[in-house]
Amino acid sequence: MSVSTVERVERAEKVSNEALDRIALALGYEMGAFHAPRIPLDPDQAAEEVADTLGNLEQVAVAPMKTHRAVREAMSCQAFLVHRPEVPDTYDQDIANLVEWLDFASFSLAEEFRDHAGEMPVRRQLYTDILDCVIKMERRGLTVLVGVMYAPQPKLPNWKVAILSISPKLTDPGAVKRSQVFVDRRNIVLQNMSFGDIGSIIRGA
């Protein structure tokens, strides 16, 4: 999905249903959400819905989680948000394992817990373990993309959230080429995020 396609939609220009489906998946909606027949809204309701949906979206650059650098950048974040449109519940444990690995690695390598003498070997092993987890998910038919969203919070100006975009290769074969997703900023407001329960983090963006 190109930025120009999104811009055409914003200008209310005609685009293909396939393009609309790619945008819908990137936003966390089901395929057909933007072109399937439905009861028309009155102009005021339509304007309110568009403002509510698009007014809070932020574009986040993503790439396949295949390198140590991608893992390192995700580990540097203070929170993780999973965007998983169309992913069946049967993959819940796979996704939970990945988030747990990232959470464990981030905690283990925090400044106060580092063993500086063995820092690099420990880092490389953690990176490898996390990438092995991603490879297993790919073999099971998933595409795993990752990006970093800068989201300063009150008294936390450096707050960052790792966006994990996970989708089935069967229904979204072009996901591996996706270069950005759109995240509702309200989902990464600190007061709206839950911690301590891995299940609460696994939700759509």
HUHUMO-V85879 format. One record per backbone hydrogen bond with DSSP energy under -0.5 kcal/mol. NH is the residue of the N-H (numbers start at 0). CO is the residue of the C=O. E is the energy in kcal/mol with one decimal. If there is no record, write none. Layout:
# HUHUMO-V85879
NH_CO_E + NH_CO_E
This chain:
# HUHUMO-V85879
5_1_-1.5 + 6_2_-2.4 + 7_3_-2.1 + 8_4_-2.0 + 9_5_-2.4 + 10_6_-1.5 + 11_8_-1.8 + 12_7_-3.0 + 19_15_-2.1 + 20_16_-2.3 + 21_17_-1.9 + 22_18_-2.0 + 23_19_-2.5 + 24_20_-2.5 + 25_21_-2.1 + 26_22_-1.5 + 27_23_-0.5 + 27_24_-1.0 + 28_23_-3.1 + 32_29_-1.8 + 34_31_-1.1 + 35_31_-2.8 + 45_41_-2.7 + 46_42_-2.4 + 47_43_-2.1 + 48_44_-2.4 + 49_45_-2.4 + 50_46_-2.3 + 51_47_-2.2 + 52_48_-2.2 + 53_49_-3.0 + 54_49_-0.6 + 54_50_-1.4 + 56_53_-1.2 + 57_182_-2.0 + 59_180_-3.0 + 61_178_-1.8 + 62_145_-1.6 + 64_143_-2.3 + 65_63_-1.7 + 70_66_-1.8 + 71_67_-2.9 + 72_68_-2.5 + 73_69_-1.7 + 74_70_-2.6 + 75_71_-1.2 + 76_73_-1.6 + 77_159_-2.0 + 78_159_-0.9 + 80_161_-2.8 + 81_200_-1.2 + 82_80_-0.5 + 82_163_-3.4 + 83_81_-0.6 + 86_83_-1.5 + 87_85_-0.6 + 90_87_-1.8 + 91_88_-2.2 + 94_90_-2.3 + 95_91_-2.7 + 96_92_-2.5 + 97_93_-1.8 + 98_94_-2.3 + 99_95_-2.5 + 100_96_-2.3 + 101_97_-2.3 + 102_98_-2.6 + 103_99_-2.9 + 104_100_-2.7 + 105_101_-2.6 + 106_102_-2.2 + 107_103_-3.0 + 108_104_-2.0 + 109_106_-1.3 + 112_109_-2.0 + 113_109_-0.7 + 113_110_-0.9 + 115_113_-0.9 + 117_114_-1.4 + 118_115_-0.8 + 121_117_-1.9 + 122_118_-2.6 + 123_119_-2.9 + 124_120_-2.1 + 125_121_-2.2 + 126_122_-2.9 + 127_123_-2.4 + 128_124_-2.6 + 129_125_-2.4 + 130_126_-2.6 + 131_127_-2.3 + 132_128_-1.6 + 133_129_-2.0 + 134_130_-2.5 + 135_131_-2.0 + 136_132_-1.7 + 137_133_-2.4 + 138_134_-2.3 + 139_135_-1.2 + 140_137_-1.7 + 141_136_-1.8 + 142_166_-2.9 + 144_142_-0.6 + 144_164_-3.0 + 145_62_-2.6 + 146_162_-1.8 + 148_160_-2.9 + 149_147_-0.5 + 150_148_-0.6 + 150_158_-2.3 + 152_155_-2.4 + 155_152_-2.8 + 158_155_-1.5 + 160_148_-2.5 + 161_78_-2.8 + 162_146_-2.9 + 162_160_-0.6 + 163_80_-2.6 + 163_161_-0.7 + 164_144_-2.0 + 164_162_-0.7 + 165_82_-3.0 + 165_163_-0.7 + 166_142_-1.8 + 168_140_-2.7 + 171_167_-1.8 + 174_171_-1.7 + 175_172_-0.5 + 176_173_-1.6 + 177_174_-1.8 + 180_59_-2.1 + 181_25_-0.9 + 182_57_-2.6 + 182_180_-0.5 + 183_204_-1.4 + 184_55_-3.3 + 184_182_-0.6 + 186_183_-2.2 + 187_184_-1.2 + 188_185_-0.7 + 191_188_-2.4 + 192_189_-1.5 + 197_195_-0.5 + 199_196_-1.5 + 200_196_-0.6 + 200_197_-0.9 + 201_197_-1.0 + 202_200_-1.5
